[in-house]
Amino acid sequence: MVTQRRHLDLLAVSLLLMLCLGWGFQQIAIKMAADDIAPTLQIGLRSAFAAVVLLLLMLRSEGLKLFSDGTLKAGLLAGAMFGTEFLFVGEGLVRTSASHVVVFLYTSPIFTALGMHFIHPDERLSRLQWSGIALAFVGICIAFMGGGEAAGTSLLGDAFALAAGAVWGFTTVVIRGSALSEAPAIKTLFYQMAITAILLISAAFLMGNGTMNWTPETTTNLALQAVLIALASYLTWFWLLKRYLASRMATFVFITPLLGVVFGVMILDEVLSTSFVSGGLMVLTGIFLVSAKDLINQRKARRLREAIGD
C-alpha cells in the first residue's frame, strides 16, 4: 500500500524549522568544542551513540535476521561514503570557519543531480537545472577567491568542505540506485552512523587527535549533538519524508546554510569576506534552481489534473 504524501501542515513546518535550526547550528557546536575534542573525534563519538541506539531498535523489530535482506553491501558502501563526508567536514572545521563549511557542505544537491543525470535516464537535467549548476559553479569560484581573506579561513579548509558536499551528494545517488532505496530508513541511517563511527574514531587516533578534555560544557555539547543531531534529527526527517511531499520539504533545507552563517557570525564572531558572501548567494540560488524541478513538475501535474477534471 502506497502512503499518500500530504502538503505541509503546521506540525510539519514547525518540525522542519527545528531541524534547520539544529543542522545550521551543528557546525558551530563542533567548532565550540574543538579545543577540548577534535571535530573528527566529536563526530565519530556522536555517530557511535546513534549507531548503538539504532541497532537496538532494529534488533527489536527484525531480530537476528536484520542483515539478510540484501542491503549489507550497499549499506557498507553508503556508510563509508557518509563517513568520508564527515571526515572532510571535521578536517574542514579545523582549517576554516563554520560559516564556510556549512555553505560548501550544502552544495550536495548539485552533485546528486549530476550523478542521477548520468545514471538514471528519467532523471535528466533540464535547462533550468543546468543553469543552476552553472550559476553555483561560478559562485563556488568566486567564494574560493576569498579563501583565507578573513581570519580563521583557508582555501584548503574550504576545499575539504566542498569535497564533503560532493561526497554527500554522490552518497544519495548510491542509496537511490541500490537495495537501500527500498530498505527502512532506520537501517540506512544505521549503516551510515556505524561506519562513520568506526572510520572517524580510528582516523582521529591515527592522526594524533585522540585527546579528550571532558569539561561540563564539552560533555553537554557532545551529548546534545549525539541525541538531537545524530539521532533525533535524522529520524524526524525520515518520519516526515514518509508523510509529506519531499519537494516541499526540500525547500526548507535552503534555510540551513543561511542559519549556519548567521550563527557563525553571531556566536563565533566569524568575519565574512565580500567575495564569500556574493559567491555564497550565487551558490544558494543555483542549488534552488537545481532542486526546483520537482516543484515545477508537481505544479504542471496539478494543473493537468484540474484541466482533466474540468
C-alpha positions in Angstrom: 0.0 0.0 0.0 1.4 3.4 -1.1 1.2 6.1 1.5 -0.3 9.3 0.3 2.0 12.2 1.0 0.4 15.3 2.3 1.1 19.0 1.9 3.0 20.6 4.8 0.8 21.5 7.8 1.7 23.4 10.9 3.3 20.4 12.6 5.5 19.7 9.6 6.6 23.3 9.2 7.4 23.5 12.9 9.4 20.3 12.9 11.3 21.4 9.7 12.2 24.8 11.2 13.6 23.0 14.3 15.6 20.6 12.0 17.0 23.5 10.1 18.0 25.3 13.3 19.7 22.2 14.5 21.5 21.4 11.3 22.6 25.0 10.9 24.0 25.0 14.4 25.8 21.7 14.4 29.0 23.1 12.7 29.0 25.8 15.3 28.6 23.3 18.1 31.5 21.2 16.8 33.7 24.3 16.5 32.8 25.5 20.0 34.1 22.2 21.5 37.1 21.8 19.1 39.7 22.9 21.7 38.7 20.0 24.0 37.8 17.3 21.5 38.9 17.3 17.8 36.0 17.8 15.4 36.6 14.4 13.7 36.5 12.6 17.1 33.4 14.5 18.1 31.5 13.3 15.0 32.8 9.8 15.5 31.6 9.6 19.1 28.2 11.0 18.4 27.8 8.6 15.5 28.7 5.7 17.7 26.0 6.6 20.2 23.4 6.9 17.4 24.5 3.6 15.9 24.1 1.7 19.1 20.6 3.0 19.7 19.6 2.3 16.1 21.0 -1.3 16.3 18.9 -1.9 19.4 15.8 -0.6 17.6 16.4 -2.9 14.6 17.1 -5.9 16.7 13.8 -5.3 18.5 11.9 -5.2 15.2 13.8 -7.6 12.9 15.7 -9.8 15.3 18.9 -11.5 14.2 17.9 -11.6 10.5 18.3 -7.8 10.1 21.2 -8.1 7.7 19.7 -10.9 5.5 17.7 -8.5 3.2 20.5 -7.9 0.7 21.3 -4.4 1.8 24.7 -5.1 3.5 27.0 -4.5 0.6 25.2 -1.2 -0.4 25.0 -0.3 3.2 28.7 -0.6 3.8 29.4 1.5 0.7 27.0 4.2 1.7 28.3 4.2 5.2 31.9 4.5 4.0 30.9 7.5 1.8 28.9 9.1 4.7 32.0 8.6 7.0 34.3 10.1 4.3 31.9 13.1 4.0 32.1 13.8 7.8 35.9 13.2 7.8 36.1 16.1 5.3 33.7 18.2 7.5 35.8 17.6 10.6 39.1 18.4 8.9 37.5 21.4 7.2 36.3 22.8 10.5 39.9 22.7 11.8 41.1 24.8 8.9 38.2 27.2 8.0 35.2 28.9 9.5 31.9 27.1 10.3 30.2 29.6 8.0 32.3 28.5 5.1 31.8 24.8 5.9 28.0 24.9 6.1 27.7 26.8 2.8 30.0 24.5 0.8 28.6 21.4 2.5 25.1 22.1 1.3 26.2 22.1 -2.4 25.3 18.4 -2.2 22.1 18.7 -4.3 24.2 19.8 -7.2 26.3 16.6 -7.1 23.2 14.4 -6.6 21.5 15.9 -9.7 24.7 15.4 -11.8 25.1 11.9 -10.6 21.4 11.0 -11.3 21.6 12.6 -14.7 24.2 10.2 -15.9 22.9 7.1 -14.2 19.1 7.3 -14.5 17.5 8.2 -17.9 14.4 9.6 -16.2 16.5 12.0 -14.1 17.9 14.0 -17.0 18.7 17.6 -16.1 16.5 20.3 -17.5 17.8 23.6 -18.9 16.8 25.3 -15.7 18.9 22.8 -13.7 21.9 23.2 -15.9 21.6 27.0 -15.4 21.5 26.4 -11.7 24.6 24.2 -11.8 26.5 26.8 -13.9 25.5 29.6 -11.5 26.5 27.6 -8.5 29.9 26.7 -10.1 30.6 30.4 -10.8 29.5 31.1 -7.2 31.9 28.5 -5.8 34.8 30.0 -7.8 34.0 33.5 -6.5 33.7 32.2 -2.9 37.0 30.4 -3.3 38.7 33.6 -4.4 38.1 34.8 -0.8 39.6 31.7 0.8 42.0 32.9 3.5 40.9 36.6 3.3 39.0 36.5 6.6 40.6 35.4 9.9 40.2 31.7 10.6 39.6 30.7 7.0 41.7 28.9 4.4 41.5 27.6 0.8 42.3 24.1 2.0 39.5 24.1 4.6 37.0 25.4 2.0 38.1 22.6 -0.4 37.5 20.0 2.3 34.0 21.4 2.9 33.2 21.3 -0.8 34.5 17.8 -1.0 32.2 16.8 1.8 29.3 18.3 -0.1 30.3 16.3 -3.2 30.6 13.0 -1.3 27.2 13.7 0.4 25.6 14.2 -3.0 27.0 11.1 -4.5 26.1 9.1 -1.4 22.4 9.9 -2.2 23.0 8.6 -5.7 24.3 5.3 -4.3 21.4 4.9 -1.9 18.8 5.6 -4.6 20.4 3.2 -7.0 20.8 0.3 -4.6 18.7 -2.0 -2.4 18.8 0.7 0.2 16.2 2.7 -1.7 13.6 0.1 -0.6 15.1 -0.5 2.9 13.7 1.0 6.1 15.2 4.5 6.7 16.4 3.4 10.1 18.6 0.7 8.5 20.1 3.1 6.1 20.9 5.5 8.9 22.4 2.7 11.0 24.8 1.8 8.2 25.8 5.4 7.9 26.3 6.0 11.6 28.1 2.7 12.3 30.7 3.1 9.6 31.1 6.8 10.3 31.8 5.9 14.0 34.5 3.3 13.1 36.1 5.4 10.4 36.3 8.8 12.2 37.3 7.5 15.7 40.0 5.4 14.1 41.1 8.4 11.9 41.2 10.7 14.9 43.6 8.5 16.9 45.7 7.7 13.8 46.2 11.4 13.2 47.1 12.0 16.8 43.8 13.8 17.7 42.6 11.3 20.3 42.9 13.7 23.3 39.6 14.3 25.1 39.1 17.0 27.7 35.7 16.3 29.3 34.7 19.7 30.7 31.0 20.1 31.7 30.4 22.4 28.7 32.0 19.9 26.3 30.1 17.0 27.7 26.8 18.8 27.4 27.7 19.9 23.9 28.6 16.4 22.7 25.5 14.9 24.4 23.2 17.3 22.6 25.0 16.6 19.3 24.6 12.9 19.8 20.9 12.9 20.9 19.5 15.8 18.9 21.6 15.9 15.7 22.9 12.4 15.1 19.8 10.6 16.2 16.6 12.6 16.7 17.0 15.0 13.8 17.6 12.3 11.1 14.8 10.0 12.5 12.5 13.0 12.4 13.5 13.8 8.8 12.8 10.3 7.7 9.5 10.3 9.6 8.5 13.5 7.7 9.6 12.0 4.4 7.1 9.2 4.8 4.2 11.5 5.4 4.8 14.8 3.5 5.8 15.8 0.0 9.6 15.6 -0.3 9.7 18.5 -2.8 8.0 20.8 -0.3 10.3 19.7 2.5 13.4 20.3 0.3 12.8 24.0 0.1 13.3 24.3 3.8 16.8 22.8 3.6 17.9 26.1 1.9 17.4 27.8 5.2 20.0 25.7 6.9 23.2 27.2 5.4 21.8 30.7 5.9 21.2 29.9 9.6 24.7 28.4 9.8 26.2 31.6 8.5 24.2 33.7 10.9 25.1 31.5 13.9 28.8 31.6 12.9 28.8 35.4 12.8 26.8 35.9 16.0 28.2 33.2 18.2 31.8 32.6 16.9 32.3 36.2 15.7 33.3 34.9 12.3 34.1 37.5 9.6 32.7 37.1 6.1 34.6 38.4 3.1 32.7 40.2 0.3 33.7 37.5 -2.3 32.4 34.7 0.0 29.1 36.5 0.6 28.5 37.2 -3.1 29.7 33.7 -4.2 27.7 32.0 -1.4 24.5 33.7 -2.5 25.1 32.6 -6.1 25.6 29.0 -4.8 22.4 29.0 -2.8 20.5 30.4 -5.8 22.0 27.7 -8.1 21.1 25.0 -5.6 17.5 26.2 -5.5 17.3 26.1 -9.3 18.7 22.6 -9.4 16.1 21.4 -6.8 13.2 23.3 -8.3 12.4 20.6 -10.9 10.1 18.6 -8.6 8.1 21.7 -7.6 7.6 22.7 -11.3 6.6 19.1 -12.3 4.1 18.9 -9.4 2.5 22.2 -10.4 2.3 21.0 -14.0 0.7 17.7 -12.9 -1.8 19.5 -10.7 -2.8 21.9 -13.5 -3.2 18.9 -15.8 -5.4 17.1 -13.3 -7.5 20.3 -12.9 -7.9 20.6 -16.6 -9.0 17.0 -17.0 -11.4 17.4 -14.1 -12.9 20.4 -15.8 
